[in-house]
Amino acid sequence: MSLTNTPTLTQDTVSFSASFVPLWERAKNYTIDMAEAMPEEHYSYAPVNEIRTFAQQMVHLAQATNMLCAGFLTGEPCPLEDGKGIQTKAEIIDFLSRSFDYMGTAVDSLAEEELNQKVMIDFLGIELTKKEIVYFIRDHSTHHRSQALIYLRAKGIKPPQYRGW
C-alpha cells in the first residue's frame, strides 16, 4: 500500500472515537496476548519483592483504567467489580478484557464537544480535558503492560509481537 494514495484524515473527517477506539482495541489484544503468554504458575512472580507481581500488574492496569474512566470520563460508577478478589489467570484475563471494553465504550459514547471539557484530577492537582484523560489512561496502561513485558523476558518467555498502530 502506498502512503501517497492514502487519504489524509483530519479532525474534521474522523471523530476522535473513530480514531481512538480501534487503537484501544489493538492495545487490548496486545495486553491480553501478554497476559496469556505468562504461564499461570508465574503470575505470582515479581523481579524483586518491592514491586507488584505479574498478576498485580495486570489487575492494577484494569483497576486504574476502570477508576479513571468512571471518575473522570463518564462520571458514573463503574459497572465492573473492583478486582480485589481476582486471582487466577483466567479471572485476570477476563477482568482485563472487560476493562478495555468498558473504556472503549466510554470513549465511543463521548460527544466530540465533551472532549474539551475540563475535569479536576485531585490526586494530580491539575485540570485535564477529557481527551487528555483518555491519553493519560492509555499511557498508564502502556506503562504497566511494558513492565509486564519485562517480567516475561525475565522468565525467559518471548513476549507477543508488538503491534501499536
C-alpha positions as CSV (number, residue, x, y, z in Angstrom):
1,M,0.0,0.0,0.0
2,S,1.4,3.4,-0.9
3,L,1.0,6.1,1.6
4,T,0.7,8.7,-1.2
5,N,-2.7,7.1,-2.1
6,T,-3.9,7.1,1.5
7,P,-6.5,9.9,2.1
8,T,-5.5,12.4,4.7
9,L,-7.5,12.1,7.9
10,T,-8.2,15.3,9.7
11,Q,-10.1,16.1,12.9
12,D,-12.9,17.3,10.5
13,T,-13.2,14.0,8.7
14,V,-12.7,11.4,11.6
15,S,-14.2,11.7,15.0
16,F,-11.9,11.2,18.0
17,S,-13.6,8.0,19.0
18,A,-13.4,6.6,15.4
19,S,-9.6,7.0,15.5
20,F,-9.0,6.1,19.2
21,V,-11.3,3.1,19.7
22,P,-9.6,0.8,17.1
23,L,-6.2,1.8,18.6
24,W,-7.5,0.9,22.1
25,E,-8.8,-2.4,20.7
26,R,-5.3,-3.2,19.4
27,A,-3.9,-2.3,22.9
28,K,-6.5,-4.6,24.4
29,N,-5.5,-7.5,22.2
30,Y,-1.8,-6.9,22.8
31,T,-2.3,-6.8,26.6
32,I,-4.4,-9.9,26.6
33,D,-1.8,-11.7,24.5
34,M,0.8,-10.6,27.1
35,A,-1.3,-11.9,29.9
36,E,-1.9,-15.2,28.0
37,A,1.9,-15.6,27.4
38,M,2.7,-15.8,31.1
39,P,2.2,-19.3,32.5
40,E,-0.2,-19.2,35.4
41,E,2.5,-20.6,37.8
42,H,4.5,-17.4,37.2
43,Y,1.6,-15.0,37.8
44,S,3.0,-14.6,41.4
45,Y,6.4,-13.6,40.0
46,A,8.0,-10.3,40.8
47,P,11.6,-9.5,39.9
48,V,12.1,-8.0,43.4
49,N,10.0,-8.0,46.5
50,E,9.3,-4.3,46.4
51,I,7.2,-4.3,43.3
52,R,4.0,-5.8,42.1
53,T,3.7,-9.4,40.9
54,F,2.8,-10.0,37.3
55,A,-0.8,-10.7,38.4
56,Q,-0.9,-7.5,40.4
57,Q,0.4,-5.5,37.4
58,M,-2.4,-6.8,35.2
59,V,-5.1,-6.3,37.9
60,H,-3.8,-2.8,38.6
61,L,-3.8,-1.9,35.0
62,A,-7.5,-2.8,34.8
63,Q,-8.5,-1.3,38.1
64,A,-6.9,2.0,37.3
65,T,-8.5,2.1,33.8
66,N,-11.9,1.5,35.4
67,M,-11.3,4.0,38.2
68,L,-10.1,6.8,35.9
69,C,-12.7,6.1,33.2
70,A,-15.6,6.2,35.7
71,G,-14.2,9.0,37.8
72,F,-13.2,11.4,35.1
73,L,-14.8,10.4,31.7
74,T,-18.3,9.0,32.5
75,G,-18.8,10.5,35.9
76,E,-20.8,7.4,36.7
77,P,-20.0,4.4,38.9
78,C,-18.0,1.7,37.1
79,P,-20.2,-1.3,36.3
80,L,-17.3,-3.7,36.8
81,E,-16.2,-5.2,40.1
82,D,-13.3,-3.6,41.9
83,G,-10.9,-6.6,41.0
84,K,-9.8,-7.1,44.6
85,G,-10.8,-10.8,44.7
86,I,-9.5,-11.7,41.3
87,Q,-6.6,-14.2,41.4
88,T,-6.5,-16.8,38.7
89,K,-5.0,-16.2,35.2
90,A,-8.5,-16.7,33.6
91,E,-10.1,-14.3,36.0
92,I,-7.4,-11.7,35.4
93,I,-7.6,-12.0,31.6
94,D,-11.4,-11.7,31.8
95,F,-11.2,-8.6,34.0
96,L,-8.6,-7.1,31.7
97,S,-10.8,-7.7,28.7
98,R,-13.9,-6.2,30.3
99,S,-11.9,-3.2,31.5
100,F,-10.7,-2.5,28.0
101,D,-14.2,-2.9,26.6
102,Y,-15.6,-0.6,29.3
103,M,-13.1,2.1,28.4
104,G,-13.7,1.7,24.6
105,T,-17.4,2.0,25.1
106,A,-17.0,5.1,27.3
107,V,-14.8,6.8,24.7
108,D,-17.1,5.9,21.9
109,S,-20.0,7.4,23.8
110,L,-18.3,10.8,24.4
111,A,-19.7,13.5,22.2
112,E,-17.0,15.5,20.4
113,E,-17.8,18.6,22.4
114,E,-17.3,16.7,25.7
115,L,-13.6,16.0,24.8
116,N,-12.6,19.6,25.6
117,Q,-14.4,19.7,29.0
118,K,-12.0,20.2,31.8
119,V,-12.0,17.9,34.8
120,M,-10.1,18.4,38.0
121,I,-7.8,15.5,38.8
122,D,-7.5,15.9,42.5
123,F,-4.7,13.3,43.1
124,L,-2.6,15.1,40.4
125,G,-3.6,18.6,41.4
126,I,-4.3,19.6,37.8
127,E,-7.2,20.0,35.4
128,L,-7.2,18.0,32.3
129,T,-9.6,17.8,29.4
130,K,-11.5,14.5,28.9
131,K,-9.4,14.0,25.8
132,E,-6.2,14.4,27.8
133,I,-7.6,11.9,30.4
134,V,-8.1,9.4,27.6
135,Y,-4.5,9.7,26.7
136,F,-3.5,9.6,30.3
137,I,-5.3,6.2,30.7
138,R,-3.7,4.9,27.5
139,D,-0.3,6.0,28.8
140,H,-0.9,4.3,32.1
141,S,-1.9,1.0,30.6
142,T,1.1,1.1,28.3
143,H,3.4,1.8,31.3
144,H,2.1,-1.3,33.1
145,R,2.0,-3.5,30.1
146,S,5.6,-2.6,29.4
147,Q,6.5,-3.6,32.9
148,A,4.8,-6.9,32.3
149,L,6.8,-7.4,29.2
150,I,10.0,-7.3,31.3
151,Y,8.6,-9.9,33.6
152,L,8.0,-12.2,30.7
153,R,11.6,-11.6,29.5
154,A,12.9,-12.3,33.0
155,K,11.2,-15.6,33.0
156,G,12.7,-16.5,29.5
157,I,9.3,-16.1,27.7
158,K,9.3,-14.4,24.4
159,P,6.6,-11.7,24.5
160,P,4.0,-11.3,21.8
161,Q,5.0,-9.3,18.8
162,Y,4.4,-5.6,19.3
163,R,1.6,-4.1,17.3
164,G,0.9,-0.4,18.1
165,W,-0.7,1.1,15.1
